[in-house]
């Protein structure tokens, strides 16, 4: 299976169709009059589809088991064609396109099975996805581009050369994937004055965002929040909550982090954990969605 452990849970929806073509008007009449020998075609096929969509991962080996939280089946009759419209919704990490197409297929197949005693020339066709919603594709190209970022590693041991930085590099990799230009990458010791000097320097350089990694724990030398909070115009508690909530689902120690998010004028300031996994997971938790903040900060029109 594809790894989806890094993904955020969002509302997902998919609508699929299948078309059942019968060969004679009498078949449609029998369906309308509930005169098909095997029973009510629409209701029984709907039930089959609802059962089928729940069994999708049992049939298709690479599909993830997921909670099906809503399904609906609708029928449109046009001449000798019956179009099945199958809708699936969930709140999860991955989409439900395959589930919707599988459900539509099962509905159509059950209709075929029920109608074959009275019509030998039924055809199933046009099984396809009509639309989907949810996940990163919904937000593609909605963010301001040409953003500049600075990445600052706060660590006594790394700045002294006793340890290699990996957290800062993981942040840079994520920024690159989001098409954010990293203008500066630097390593500094855990000193309040130096941290604050860096913030003021980047503000003068018109940097769009500064991301600190390290110094958000509980040791005596973890002073990044203490350095940043007095400089912030506004805290963005939702970002902080999203980071910790995402991390807490992956390790019980994320609740001990003191990650910070806020703004100074139009510059976004983030303070993330110093561990490689902590930094990477924090970036996965909020990027690229956090880039929407620049449509607000820069006064651009947004949807």
N, C-alpha and C positions, 0 to 999 in steps of 0.2 A: 504493500500500500504506500501511496505517497504520504510523506510526513506533513501533517497539518497541525502539529503541536504548537507551532509558532503563530498560528493565525488567530485573529480575534473573532469572537462570536458576534454575528450580525444577523439581521432579518434577511432570510433568503426566500425567494419565490421563483417558481418556474411554471410556465404554461406550455403544454404540449398538445398535439393533435394526432388523431388517426382517422382515416376515412374508410368507411365500410361501404362498398358498392354492391347493391343487390341487382338482380337481373330482370326483375319484373315488378310492376306496380302492386300486384297482389301481396307481395312480401311486406311492403310498407303498410298496406291496409291491415294485414294481420298483426303487425306490431302496434299500430294505432288502436286497434280494437281489442288488444290483449288476447288474441286468438292463436298465439303460437303454442303448439302442443307442450313444449318444455317449460312454459311459464312466461312471466312478464320479462321481456327481453331487456328493457332499459334498467329496471330495478336490480335484476339478478346480475347483469353485467357491471353495474355500478358497484355492487357488493364485491364482485370478483376483482375489480380494479382496486378497491380499497384494501383488500387482502393482499393483492399482488404488490402494491407499492411498498408495503411494509416488509416484503420479503426480497426486495431488490438486492441487498448485500448478500443474501443467501444464494442468489443466482449468478450475480456478476462479481467475480472474485476481488476486483480492485476497488469496489464501492465500499465506502465507510458506513458502518452502522450509524444511524443518526435518528434523532427523535422526529417523527412526522407529526407536526402539530396542527395541520389543517390540510384537508383534501376536498376537492369538489369535482363532480363530473357533470358536464352539460352536453346536450345533444342538439345538433342542428340538422334538420332534414331539408334537402334541396333535390327535388326529383327523386332519383334512385340512389342518391348519395346521403349517407348519414355521417356527419362529422362529429367525432368525439373530442370534446375539449376537457382536458384534465389539468387541474391546478393543484400544486403542492406548495406548502409553506412550512418553514421551520425557523428557529433561531439557533444557528449553529456555525461552525467554522468553515463548512464547505457547502457548495451549492446542491440543488435538488433537481438539476436538469435531467439526469438519467432516471431518477425516480419518477418524474413526470412522464417521460417518454415510455418507461416501462409500464406505468399505470395505464396510459392510453392504449398501449399494445395489448395488455391483458383484457381491457374492456372490449376492444375490437375482436380479439380472439374468442372471448366468451360469446359475443354476439354471433360470430361465425358458427360456433358450435351449436347454439340454440336454433339458428335459422337454417342450417344445412338440411334438415329433414324436409323443408318446404321449398328450398331454393338451392340448387346444385351448383350455381355459377356465381357465388359470392367472391368478391375480391377485397383484400385489405391493402391499402396503399397510403402514401403520404404521411407516414409516421415521422413527425419532425417537431423540433422545438420552435415554439412561436415567440417566446420572450422569457427573459430571466431578470432577476433583480437581486442585488446584494453582493457584498464583497468588494474588492478593490476596483473591479471593472466599472462599478457605479460612479466612482470618483475620478476616473481617468481623465486627464487633461483639465481638471477643474482647479488646479492649483497654479499660483503664480510661479513662473520659472525665472531663471536668472537670479537666484538667491545666492548670497555669499555667507559662508559659515566659518567660524573659528572653533577649533577643538583644543581644549586645554586639559591636560592630565595633571591632576593634583596628587603628588605622591613624593614623600621624602625619599623612599628607597629607590624609586625609578629615577628621580632627578639626580640622585647621587651615583647612579650607574650600577646599582646592586641588583637590579631587576629589569627585565624587558617589558615594555608596554605592549599590551594586547588589547586592552579595553578601548583605548583611543583609536586604534586601528580598526576595531570592529565598528565603532561609530562612523569613522570615515567611509568604510565600505557601504554602510547603510545609506549615508548621505549621497554617495556616488550613485547608488541604485535609484535614488529619488531625484537625481539630476540637480543636486545642490552642489555648488562649487565650494570646495574647502580652500579658503584663502590662507589660512595659517593653522599649523599644528605645532603645539609647544608643550613642554613638560616643565612644571614648576613645583617647588616644595609646598608643603601644607602650611602656608603663612597667610594670615588674613590680609596684610597690607599688599602682598604680591598679587593675591587673587583680585582684590579690589582695583589695583592698578591695571590689571589686564582688562577688566570690564570697562573701565574708563577709556583705555586705549582703543578698544574695539568700537566703542560708541563714537569716538572721534573719527574712526576710519570708516564709518557708515556700514559696518558689518550688520547683516540682517539677523543672525543668531549666533550666540556663543553657547557652546555645550561643554560643560565641565564634567569630568569623570573622576571620581575619587573624593574622599573627605566627607562622605555623607553618612558615615557610620557613627558609632558611639564612643570611640576611643578619644583620649585627650587631644590628639593631633587632628581629629576629624573636625575641621572648622569651616568647610566650604559653605554650609548654610548660614553660619554666623557672619561670614564675610559678605554674602550676597544679599541677604534679606534687607539690611538697611539701605541698599542701593535701589531696590526694586520700587517701581511706581505702583505696580499691581501684582498680586499673587494670582496664579491661575490654578486653583485648587483641583479643578476637574482633571487637568493633566497629571497632577501629582497622584490623585486617586486612581487614575487609569494605570499608571506605572506600577503602583503597589498592588493593585488588584490583579493585574496580569501576572506579576511576579509571584504573588502569594499562591496562585493556582499551580505554580511549578516548584516552589520551595517554601517551607514554613518560616524561613528566616527573612523573607522580604518585608515583613511588617516592621523589622528593626531599621529599615533604611529611612533616611531623611531626605529623600529626593525633593528638589525644589523646582518650581516653574513660575516664571513671571515675566514682566516686561519692564524695560526702561525706555521710555519714549516709544519708538517703533521697533526696538530691538528685542527679540525673544531670548531669554536667558534660561538655560536648563542646567541643573546639577544632578548627575546620574551616579549610580554606584560605581565603585572602582574595580570590582571584579569583572572579568571578561564576560561571564554569563549574565551578570547583573546589568552591565552596560548594553549588551546585545539584546537582551529581553526587554529592557526599557525602551530601546529604539524600536523594536518590533511592536511594542504596545501602542506607540503613538504615531509612528511614521507609516505612510505619508500623510495621514489625516490631519496631523498637527499643522501642516503647512497651510491649511485653510485660514489660520490666524492672520496671515499676511494680507489676505484680501480685506480683512477688517482693519488691520493696522495701517495699511497703505491706502485705505479708502477706495479700493476698487469695487466695482459692482460684482455681486456674487449671487448665485442661484438660490 
